[in-house]
Amino acid sequence: MKTELCLSSLKKKPTPFGGDFDPEGQKKELAELEEQTSQPNFWNDKQKSDAVFARINAIKSIINPFEKLINDIAETYDLIELYEEEDDNNPQYQQEIDQRILQLQEEFKPLKLQTLLNGKYDQGDMFLTIHAGAGGTEACDWTSMLMRMYLRWCERHKYKTEILDMLEDEGGYKSVTIQVSGPYAFGYLKGEAGVHRLVRISPFDSNARRHTSFSSVYASPVVDDTIDIDIKPEDIRIDTYRAGGAGGQHVNKTDSAVRITHYPTGIVVQCQNERSQQMNKDTCFKMLRSRLYDYYSAKLAEQHAAEAIEKKDISWGSQIRSYVFQPYTMVKDNRTGVQTGNIQAVMDGDLDDFIEAFLRWNQEK
């Protein structure tokens, strides 16, 4: 049987994890963090205590499955030794061992994949922003389809999502910003950044012609407040306006929505989801810090082409992935070459093959 966890490799290497996966180091960090929670002044700073608990949960999300896998491997050893002692070639025994190996392989794959998530902010939360590009109403509809796709992926993987801002337009959305919270959210979704191209027969065209639409996806980490991002008051403009859409009794009655423009970089962030102007302002500053961190990091890495993220127009020739509904069905990633004909599954959030392929491709660059 050809599996990643064949019996011979298991016997030689009972902990088959390479790369930057360091369970002992993570256990040590976990112990240090749990020690912090017992300090008398730990709860005085809610933001810091929340960050500590988020990190504790992130480490446990790795350590617990890892320890379960090691225990399952040990049980498989015992089963093999038992059958070898009986010296019985019963096909039922062999079938049970084969099933256990397949189960171990399924447990192993996600943990192995996480060894590729070794970036500084890969383990944390992230902001995902989708902008409609060339294509007018078609592109706005495409943006709403992409939003649904990512929300479904997050739902599959039990990530918490919150829509921070949504700019509606005829047929869909001009832009949407989503905060995705959970272990390795940024690490998994960072590869989705880029231009996404849609080819289909337009539901808005009475002549049923094929149309091509584009939307861009922007991914940035939620930056911890300990990161030194200097935002000078003279470098920003804060605008308030009335929120639109669903949101409760305060919507359209007060200027609770907030937009912040950062003059030196041209970055604009906005939030209308929270109930008060102050809460929206706090969220905006959090988003701005994240975007500025990503912006300045890219600037520093410009001399390293393999590490920099190239900024491209939201139009022809710049897409990272194409989604074709007609005349055939196919989703193809232009970077990794991974493709599938089951486009409906992809639009329902089945992105794991594309995400895994990108992480491996990015590691090999």
N, C-alpha and C positions, 0 to 999 in steps of 0.2 A: 504494500500500500504506500502510495506516495503522499506523504503529508509533511508539513513543516516540522511537526513534532514526532518524527519516526522514533521507534523504540531505541534504536542504537544511539541516536543523538541525545535522547533523554537520559540514558544511562551514563553517557559521558559528561553531560552538562545539564544538571538538574535545574539550573536557573538560566534558561537560554535567552537572556536579555543583554543586548549590547548597547552601544551609543551612550547617551547621557542618563540612562535610567539607573538611579543610585538608591535602592531601597533602604540601605543602612543610613545613608546620608539624610534621606527624607524622614526616617524614623527619629533621627537625632534632632532634626529641625522641628518635628512634631512635638517631641518632648519639651523642647525649649519654648515653643509657643504655648503649650498647655501650662507650663510653669508660669508664664506671664499672666495667664488668666487668674492665677491664685494671688497675685499681688494686690495689696490693699487699694491702690489708686487706679487699678486697671479700668474700672467702669467710669472714671471721671471724664475720659475722652471717648465719647460714643463712636466717633468716626474711626478712631484707631482701633477700638475694641471690635467693631464690625469687620475691619480689615483683617484683624488677627483671626477671627472666627471663620472668615471666608477662606483664608489660607489653610486653616486647620481642616476644613471640609474638603478643600482641593487635594490636600495630601492624602487624606483618608480615602478619597475616591480612587487613588492609585494604589495605596498600600493594601487596602482590604481585598480587592480583586487579585492582586499579586499573591498575597498569602493564601487565598483560596486556591489559586492555580497550583502553588507549591504543594499544598495538602492533597489536591486531586492527583498530582503526579506521584506523590508518595503512595497513595492508595492504589494507583495503577501498578507501581512496582510490586506491591504486596500481592496483587491479583496475578500478575505474571509469574511470580515465584511460586505461588500456590499451584498454578496449572503446570508449571515445569516439574514440580515435585510429584504431581500425579502422573506425569508422563502419559498424558492422554491427548490424543489428537482430535478430540471431539470438536466438530465444526461449530457447535454452539459456543464453546469457550472462545474460539478464535473470533467469532462474530462479536462477542461481548467486548473483547479487547479492542477490536477494530472500532467499535462504536465509542469506546472510551477515548481512543486516540483522536477521533474526529471531534469529540466534545472538547478535548484539551486544545485542539487546534483553534476552535472557535473562541475559547477563552483567551488564547495566546495572541490572536491577531490584533485586537484593540490595544492590548498592553504594548505589543511590539510597535504599533503605530505611534503610540504616545512617546516613544523614545525619539521620534523625529520632531517633537514639539519642544525644542530646546531654546527658543528665542526668549528674550528677557521678559516679554509680556504675554507669551503664549498661554500661560496658565490662567490668565485673568479674563475679566469681562470685556465687552467691546461694543462699539457703536457701528451700526451698519446703515449706510445712507445710499438710497437708490435715486438717481436722477434720470428723468426722461431726456432723450437726445433727439436726433434727427428722426422725423416721422410724425410729428404733430399728435393728433388724437390717437393714432396707432401706438406711438411711443408711450403715451400716458397710460393706455390700457396695458401695454407690455410691462410698465413699471408696477402696476397693480398685480399682474400675474407673478412677477418676480417676488414681490412682497409676500404673496401667499405661499410661494414655493419655499422661501426661507422660514416663514412662520411654521409651515408644516414640518420642515426639517428639525427645527428647534423643538417642536412638540414631540416628534419621534424620539429625540434624545433627551427629553425632560429638561430642556433649558427654559429659564424664565425669560419672557420677552415683554417689553413695554414700548409702545409707539410714542415717541417723544414729540414728533412733529409730522404733519401731513398736509401737503399743499395740493388741494383738489383741482382738477381741471376736467373739461368735458371728455368723457370716455375713461377717466382713471385719475392718476396722480402725476403731478409734475415732479414731486419729490416726496420721499418718506425717510424718516430717521427712526431706527429701532435700536434700543439697547438690549443686548443679549447677555444674560447673566448665568454663570455656571462654570464649572471647572473646564479649562482649556477652550473656552468659547472663542477667543481671538485666535488661538493656535489653529483651530479647525477651519474657521471661516475667513482667515486672512487671504487665502488663495482665491476667494471669490471676487476680490477687487479687480476691476477692469470693465471693459465694455462687453455687453451681452447682446447678441444679434438674433432677431426673430424674423423668420420667413414664413408667411402663411397667406391664405386667402382672407382678405380683410372682411370682418363682419360689418364694417362701416362703409363698404364699397358696394353700391347697388349693382355694379357690373361684375362683382365677384372676381376681381383681379387680385393677383398676388402682390403683397406689399412687404417691404423690408423695414424693420424698425430697430432702433437702438436705445439701450438704457445703460447707464454706467453704475457700477457698484463701488462704493468707497468704504473701506474697513479701517478702523483705528482702535487702539486699545484704550480702555478706561484707565487713565493715568492716576497713580496714587498721589496723594497730596504732598508726599515727601519729595517728589520730583521737582527740581527747581525750574519752573517755567515762570518767567517774569512778565507779567501783564501790566504795563504802565497805563494809568488812567487816560493819559493824553493820546494813547495809541488805539483807543476803542471808542465806539459810539453805541449807546444803548437806546434802542427804540422799543416802545411799548405800543400794543395795539389790541384790538378786540379779537379774541379767539373765535374760530369758526368750527362748525361741526358739533358732534356729540361731546358732552363733557359736563353736563349737570346744570344746575340753576344759575351758576355764575357766568356761564358762557354768553357772550354778546351783551353783557350788562356792565362789565368793567374791562378796563384795558389790562388784562392779566397776562396776555401773551407777550413774550420778550424776544427781541432779536439783537444780537451783538455783532457788530462789524469790527474786524481787526484791520486797521489801515495798513500796517507794514506788509502784511501777507495777503490781504484781500479775502481772508477767510471770513465767512458769515455763518453763524449758527443761530438757531431759533428753537423755541419750545413753547407750546401752548397747552401741553397735556395736564400740567399740575393745576391745582385749584386756586392758587394765589400767585400774584406777580412775583413775590419774593422767592417762592419755590421754583417758579419757571426761570428766574434769574440765576439761582444757584445751579440748576441743571445746565443752563446755558454756559456758565463759566466752567463747569465740569467738562462739557463737550468741547469748549474752546481750548482748554488745557490739553485735552487729548489730541485735538487736531494740530495744535502748535507743536506738541511733542513729535507727532508723526512728520510734520512739515520740516522741522529743524533736523530731525534724524535723517530724513531723506537728503537734506542739503549737505550734511556732513558726509554722507555716503555717496555723493555724486561721482567721486573719483573711483568708486568700486562699482562698476556697471552691473556686476552679478548680484549685488545686494540692493541696488536702488530700484524703486518702483517707477517705471516709465509712465509719465502722464501723456495720455493720448486723447485726441478728439473723439467725441461720441458719434462716430460715423463710420463709413466704409473703410475697410482695411486695418482697423485698430481693435477688432474684437478679440477677446480671449476664448469665447465659446459661442457656438452657433446652435440655434434651436430651429429646426426645419419641420414644419407641420405639413406642407404641400410642396411639391408633388409626391414626396415620400416623407417618412418620419425618421428623424435622426437628431440626436444631440451629440455634438463633437467638440471636445476641448482642443483648441488650436495649439496649446503648449505641449500637452502630454500625448495627444493622439487618441486618448480614450474616447470611445463613442458607444452609443446604444441606440437601438431603434424603438425602445419603449419610452417614448417621450412623455406619455401621461404619467408614468411612474416618477420620472424626474420632476415634473411640475407638481407632483404630490409630495415632493420633499426627499426623494430617493437620490441623494447627492453623494453618498459615501464613497462610491468608486471614483468619482471625480476628485473628491477631497483627498483621498488616500494617494491617488496618482500624482496630484500636485505636490503633496508633501515629499514624496519620494523623488520626484523630478527636481524640486527645489533643493533637496539635500545633495543631489548629484551635480548641480550647476557649478 
